[in-house]
Amino acid sequence: MKTNQQTGKKMRFVLVVFLPCLLLLGGGILGMQILAGMKSPPIEKLISERPLPVEVLKADMESVTPFITGYGEVGAVNVVTISPEIPGKVVEVHPRLERGELIAEGETLIKIDTSEDDLSLKINKTRLKTLKRNLELVKREYQRLENLYQKNKLASLSDVEKAEQGYNTMIDQVNQLEHSIDSSQLNIKRGTITAPFDGRVKTVSVERGQYVSPGVSVVTLADDSLLEILVSVDSEKAKELLRFKTDSISKSRFWFSRLEQSTVTISWLQGEHSVETGGILHRIVDVDPKTRTLKLAVRLSAENTPDLPAFPIVEGLFCQVKIPGAIIKNVIKLPRQAVQFDNKVRIVVESRLKTIPVDVKWVDSDFAFITAGLKSDDTVIISNLSEPMENSLVETSTHELIATNSRR
């Protein structure tokens, strides 16, 4: 009986305490549902992929002439250092014998005092006349004694031999005097130094009144009608691109005798403008096995350049030389930035970015020439992209390729 009363009390306690809590909790949940039902749901936002803007170029198979670009200093081919052949005092100097002046062929550069040779020549010529007259007399005497000895023995052999000895001595004196005259004439001729060609004065180290010695340089002349530039190029590039004749008759030499002397473009920068002219690839000068380079000689001839620029290319200038190489057929020419360092190219396939490997035949300062990996009409991305994701959506704009370093 007592146990039943205790159980009844507990039930009433539970009902009194927990039932209001349950009612309150249920009311809260019901209120939240009612409020949630009164609020309209948010508008669903569609997530779209943003395209990557790129410049593209249509791949075009063609034949191109690549160029080997090199640099070198212009120098005159014919440079002559003039030195006197006789010692003496300089009595005459060309009035325009200064650096940079142009001296015509045959004009007198300097004149050395040859007054002693002039005097000696005059005296020796007079003596020579006398000696030749005496020689004639001695010759007659010798012939007379020889005839007397041969016919009638009226002269002794000793007299004939003495006459012959005197005759030979006189001949030797005449020969010596003639040699002295020739030497004086040669020294007089050497005393006047003339320009061997139309040239420009490079250096001058002589003045009037100065004493000069043989072998000491006094004037240096340069012939600016023929210039030369020595250009070093990579031997691998030269092997791939230089033009060599296949039907050359020079088959007995290992040297580069079959090199084709092609026309090259020579330019140098003057301020903001470039001065340009043409030249000829003349020869291969040297091979450096350490640096694996070839040294090429390029020549400029004034006779073969009818349109000389007003501000010409002259000795001492540092120039750029573009040498045309052998024609490469069936290649695709792309801007250099379109080809990555690992010889890969990005293309567009169905508006998506794809990366493919290619075979690069040749790369110069502006273009890369592709021989395999691309097809005609492939859309090549030429924009500089920083590690784009593969298969990214792209938005293209067409780029017009301008040939600046190669031509069809």
FIMINU-850407 format. One record per atom (N, C-alpha, C): x negated, y, z negated. Coordinates in steps of 0.2 Angstrom, whole numbers, plus 5000, padded with zeros to 4 digits. Example, Ala and Ser with C-alpha at 12.3 -4.5 7.8 and 13.67 -1.06 7.14 Angstrom:
<atoms>
493449724961;493849784961;493449844961;493649894965;493249954964;493650004961;
</atoms>
This chain:
<atoms>
499649945000;500050005000;499650065000;499150064996;498650124995;498250125002;498050075005;497650075011;498050105017;498750095017;499150115022;499250195022;499250215016;499350285014;498750325017;498150295015;497450325018;497450335025;497650275028;497550275036;498050325039;498650335036;499150385038;498850455038;498550475032;498250535031;497650555036;497250505038;496750515043;497050525050;497550495051;497850505058;498150575058;498450595053;498750665053;498150715054;497650705050;497050745051;496750755058;496750695061;496450695068;496950735073;497650725072;498050755076;498050835075;498050855068;498050925067;497350955069;496750925069;496150955071;496050955079;496050895081;495850875088;496350895093;497050895092;497550905097;497550975099;497451025095;497351095097;496751105102;496251075100;495651075104;495751055111;496050995111;496150965118;496651005122;497151035118;497651085122;497251145125;496751175120;496451225122;495951215128;495651155128;495151135134;495551125140;496151095139;496551075145;496751145148;496951195144;497151255147;496651295150;496051285148;495451325151;495351295158;495351225158;495251195165;495751215170;496351215167;496951225172;496851305174;496651345169;496551415171;496051425177;495451385176;494951395181;495151365187;495551315187;495751295194;496251345197;496651375193;497151425196;496751475199;496251505195;495851565198;495351545204;495151475204;494751455210;495151455216;495751435215;496251425220;496451495223;496451545219;496651615221;496051645225;495351625225;494851655228;494751615235;494651655240;494551635247;493751605248;493651555251;492951525252;492551565256;491851565255;491351605259;491351585267;491251635271;491151615278;490551575279;490551525283;490051485284;489551515289;488951525288;488451555292;488051505296;488051515303;487651465307;486951485307;486451435306;485751445306;485551435313;485251485317;484951475323;484251485324;483851445328;483151455329;482951515333;482451555330;482251615333;481751595339;481751615345;481251595350;480651645349;480051615351;479451645351;479251675358;479251745358;479151775364;478351765367;478351745373;477651725376;477651755383;477051765386;476951785393;476751715396;477051705402;476851645406;476651655413;476351605416;476151615423;476251545426;476451555432;476551495436;475951465439;475751405438;475151375440;475151365448;474651385451;474651385458;473951345460;473951295464;473451265467;473151305473;472451315472;472151355478;471451345478;471051375483;470351365484;470051435482;469551435478;469351505475;468551505476;468351565476;467551575476;467351605469;467151565465;466851585458;466251625459;466051665454;465551705454;465051695448;464451695449;463951685443;463751765442;463851785436;463651845434;463051845430;462551895432;461951895428;461751975428;461251985424;460952055423;460252055423;460052115426;459252125427;459152195428;458452205428;458252275429;457952285436;458152335439;457952355446;457252375446;456852345451;456152365452;455952365459;455452405461;455252405468;454852345470;454952315476;454552265478;453852285479;453752335483;453052355485;452852415480;452352405476;452152455471;451352445472;451052505474;450352505475;449952545470;449452525467;449052565463;448452585467;448352645468;447752675472;447152695468;446652665470;445952685466;445452705471;445052755469;444552775474;443952715475;443752715481;443152665483;442452695482;442452765481;441752795480;441852845474;441252855471;441252905466;441252975468;441453015464;441353085466;441853135463;441753195465;442153255462;442753265467;443353265464;443953275468;444053355470;444053365476;444053435479;444753455482;445153405483;445853425485;446353375483;446953395481;447453355478;448053385482;448553335484;449153345487;449553395483;449853445486;450153495482;450853475479;451053415481;451653385478;451553315474;450953315472;450753245469;450953245462;451553235461;451853235454;452353175453;452553155447;452953095447;453653115449;453953065453;454553075456;454553105463;453953135465;453953165472;453953115477;454153125483;454153085489;453653105494;453153055495;452553075499;452653035506;452553065511;452653025518;451952985519;452052935523;451552895525;450952935529;450352925527;449852965531;449653025528;450053055523;449853115520;449253105515;448853155515;448253155510;448453165503;448253115499;448453115492;447853155488;447253135489;446653165486;446153165491;445653205490;445053205494;444453215489;443953175490;443353165486;442753205489;442353235486;441853275489;441353225492;441253235498;440753195502;440253235506;440053285503;439553335506;438853305507;438653265502;438053225503;438053175508;438553145509;438653095515;438653135521;438953195521;439053235527;438353255530;437953275525;437253295526;436853235528;436853185525;436553125527;436653095534;437353105535;437553085542;437253125547;437253195546;436953235551;436253225552;435853215547;435153205547;434953135551;435353085549;435253025551;435353015559;435853055561;436053055568;435453085572;435153135569;434553165573;433953125573;433853085567;433353045567;433452985572;434052965572;434252905576;434052915584;434152985586;433952995593;433252995594;432853015589;432153015589;431852945589;432152905585;431952835584;432052795591;432652805593;432852775600;432352785605;432152855605;431652875610;430952845609;430752835603;430152805601;430252725603;430752705601;430852635603;430852615610;431052665614;430952655622;430252655624;429852695621;429152705622;428752645620;428952615614;428552555611;428752495615;429352495618;429652435622;429252435628;429152495631;428752495638;428052475637;427752505631;427052485630;426952405629;427452375625;427452305624;427552265631;427952285635;428052255641;427452265646;427152325646;426552335650;425952285648;425852285641;425352235639;425452165640;426052145640;426252075641;426152055648;426352105653;426252095660;425452085662;425052135659;424352125660;424052065657;424352035652;424051975649;424251915653;424951915656;425151865659;424851855666;424751915670;424451915677;423751905677;423351955674;422651955676;422251945669;422551935664;422251925657;421751995656;422052045658;421652115657;421852135650;422352105646;422452125639;422352065635;422152075629;422052015625;422751995622;422751935619;423351915616;423551945609;422951975606;423052005600;423352075601;423152105607;423552175608;424252165610;424452105613;425152095615;425552085608;425252045604;425552025598;425652095593;425152135593;425252195589;425752245592;425852245599;426352285603;427052255601;427052185601;427752155600;427952175592;427452165588;427552185581;427852255580;427552305583;427752365583;428452375586;428552345591;429252345594;429752315590;429652265586;430152235582;430252275576;429652305573;429752355567;430152415569;430052435575;430452495577;431252475578;431352415581;432052395581;432352395574;431952365569;432252355563;432352425560;431952475561;432052545558;432752575561;432852565568;433452585571;434052555568;433952485567;434552455564;434752475557;434252495553;434352515547;434652585547;434352625551;434652695552;435352695554;435552655559;436252645561;436652625556;436452575551;436852545546;436952605541;436452645540;436552705535;437052755538;437052765544;437552805548;438252775547;438252715548;438952685547;439152685540;438752675535;438952685528;439152755526;438752805529;438952875528;439652885530;439752865537;440452875540;440952845536;440852775533;441352745529;441452775523;440952805520;441052845513;441452905514;441352935520;441752995522;442452985523;442552925526;443252905527;443552885521;443252855516;443452835510;443652885505;443252945507;443353005502;444053035503;444353015509;445053045510;445552985509;445952995503;446452945502;447152965504;447452925508;448052945511;448652895508;449252915509;449852865507;449852815512;449852745510;449952695514;450652685517;451152715514;451852705516;452252765513;452852775516;453352825513;453452805506;453252835501;453352815494;453452865489;453652845483;453852885477;453252885472;453052935470;452452945465;452752915458;452452865456;452652835449;452152865444;451552865445;451052885440;450552925444;450252975440;449753015442;449253025437;448553015438;448053025433;447453055436;447553115440;446953145443;447153215444;446653255443;446753335445;446153355449;446253415452;445653445456;445053455451;444453445453;443853455449;443653395445;444153345445;443953285440;443453245444;443053205440;442553155443;442953095442;442953055448;443252995448;442752935449;442952875447;442452815448;442852765452;442552725456;442852665459;443152625455;443752595457;444152545453;444652575448;444552645446;444952675441;445652705445;446252685442;446852705445;446952775445;447152805450;447252885450;447952895452;448252855456;448952865459;449352795460;449952795458;450352735459;450952755463;451052725469;451552735474;452052675474;452752695474;453252635475;453652645481;453752595485;454152595491;454952585489;455352635488;456052625486;456552605492;456252585498;456652565503;456852485502;456452455498;456552385496;456552375489;457052355486;457152345478;457252275477;457152255471;457252185469;457452185461;457952135460;458152125453;458052055451;457752035446;457651975443;458251955438;458651905440;459251885436;459151815433;459251805427;459151735424;459851705423;459951645426;460651615425;460551545422;461051525419;461051455417;460951405422;460551355421;460451305426;461051265428;461451245423;462051205424;462551245429;462551315427;463051355432;462751355439;462051365439;461751365446;461851305450;461851245446;461951185449;462651175452;463151195448;463751185450;464051235456;463751295456;464051345460;463551375465;462951375465;462451405470;462551365477;462551405482;462651375489;461951355491;461951295493;461351265496;461451235503;461051245508;461151225515;461051145515;461451115519;461351035519;460951015525;460951065530;460551045536;459851085537;459551105531;458951135531;458351095534;457951125538;457351085541;456851075535;456851115530;456351105525;456451045520;456250985523;456350925519;455750895516;455250935516;454550905514;454350935507;454850985504;454651015498;455251005493;455050995486;455550995481;455751055479;455451115481;455651175478;456351195482;456651255480;457351265482;457351305489;457051265494;457051295500;457651295504;458151265502;458851265505;459351315502;459151355498;459551405495;459851455500;460451455500;460851505505;460751575503;460551615507;460451685505;461051725506;461551725501;462151745502;462151825500;462751855501;462851925500;463051935492;462751975488;462951985481;463152055480;463552065475;463752135473;463352155467;463052215467;462652245462;463052305460;463052315453;463352375450;463052395444;463152455442;462952485436;463352545434;463452555427;463852595425;463552665424;463852715427;463652785426;464252825423;464152835416;464752865412;465352825412;465952845415;466552805415;466652765421;466152785426;466252755433;465652705434;465852655439;465352605441;465152625448;464452625449;464152635455;464052565458;464252545464;464152485467;463852485474;463452425475;463152425482;463052345483;462852325489;462752255491;462052235491;461852175490;461252145491;461252075493;460652045493;460551985496;460151935491;460451875489;460151825485;459551805489;458951825487;458351815491;458051745490;457951725484;457551665482;457651645475;457451585473;457351565466;456651575464;456451615459;455851635457;455451585453;455851565448;455551525442;456051475439;455851425436;456251385432;455951375425;456451395420;456151395413;456551325409;456151275408;456451215406;456651225398;456351275395;456451285388;457151305387;457351365390;457951395390;458451365395;458251325400;458651295405;458951345409;458551395411;458851445416;458451445422;458751475427;458351485433;458351565434;457751585437;457651655438;457751675445;458251705447;458451725454;458251795456;457951805462;457751865465;458351895469;458551955468;459051985472;458752045475;458852055482;458552115485;459052155488;458852225488;459252275491;458752315496;459052315502;458652345507;459052405510;458652465510;459052525512;459252525520;458852485523;458952475531;459652435532;459752385527;460352345528;460952375524;460852435521;461452465517;461552525520;462052525525;462152595528;462552645524;462952625519;463352665515;463052675508;462452705508;462152715501;462552765497;462652745491;463052795486;462652855485;463052915484;462752975483;462252975477;462452935472;462052925466;461852855466;461252845469;461052775471;460852735465;460752665466;460452625462;459652625463;459352645458;458552655458;458252605453;457552615454;457152575450;457152595443;457252545438;457252555431;457952545428;458452545433;459152535430;459352465428;459752455423;459952385421;460652375424;460652325429;461252315433;461552245432;462252245434;462552185434;462552155441;462452095442;462452055448;462952005448;463352005453;463851955454;463651915461;463551845459;463351805465;463851755467;464151755473;464651715475;464451635475;464851595472;464651525472;464951485478;464851425478;465151375483;465951375481;466351375487;467051375486;467251305483;467751315478;468051265474;468751255477;468851195479;469551175482;469951145477;470651155478;471151125474;471051135466;471051195464;470951215457;471551265455;471651265449;472151315446;471751365442;471851425444;471451485441;471951515436;471651515430;472051545424;471651595420;471951645417;471551695413;471251655408;470651675406;470251635401;470551625394;470951675392;471251665386;471851615386;472051585391;472551535392;472251465390;471551455390;471251395389;470951395382;471151355378;470851345371;470151325371;469851325365;469151305365;469051235366;469551195364;469551125365;469751095372;469851145377;470051135384;470751105384;471151145380;471951125380;472251185382;472851175385;473251225388;473951215385;474351275384;475051275381;475451285387;475951245388;476451255394;477151255391;477651275395;478351275393;478751215397;479051175393;479451125396;480151125392;480651145396;481351145394;481351195388;481051255389;481051315384;480651295378;480251245378;479951225372;479151225374;478751235368;478051245369;477751175368;477351155373;476951095374;476251105375;475751065371;475051075372;474751015376;474451025381;474150965385;473350985386;473050925387;472250935388;472150945396;471650975398;471550995405;470750985406;470550975412;469850975414;469651045417;469151075414;468951135416;468351135420;468351155426;467851155431;467351205429;467551265428;467151325428;467451385424;467151415420;467351475416;466851525417;467151585418;466751645419;467051695414;466851765414;467051815410;467851825410;468151815415;468851825416;469351765417;469051715420;469551665422;469251595420;469651545420;469551475419;469851435425;469451385428;469651355434;469851285432;470451255433;470651195431;470751145437;470451085436;470451035441;470950985440;471050965434;471550915432;471950925425;472550895425;472950905419;473550955420;473450995425;474051035427;474251025434;474951035435;475251025441;475451095444;475551105451;475751165453;476451175451;476651235449;477251265447;477351245439;476851225436;476951215429;476951285426;477351295421;477351365417;476851365412;476351405413;475751405408;475851465403;475751455397;475751515392;475051545392;475051605393;474451645393;474351695387;474851695383;474851745377;474351715372;474051755368;473651735362;474051715356;474151655355;474551635349;474151605344;474351615338;473951595332;474351535329;474051475331;474251405329;475051405329;475351405334;476051395335;476251325334;476851315331;477151245330;477251215337;477051155337;477251115343;477951105344;478251115350;478951105352;479351165350;479051225348;479351285347;479751305352;480351335351;480751375356;480351435358;480351445365;479951505367;480451545372;480251615372;480651655377;480051685381;480151675388;479651685392;479751755396;479151785398;479151845402;478551825407;478651845414;478151825419;477551875419;476951845420;476351885420;476051885427;475851935430;475651935437;474851935436;474551885439;473851875439;473451915444;473051955442;472652005446;471951975446;471651965452;471051935453;470451985452;470051985447;469552035446;468852005447;468751935446;468151905447;468051845451;468651835455;468651775460;469151795465;469051765471;469551775476;469651715480;470251715483;470451655487;469951635493;
</atoms>
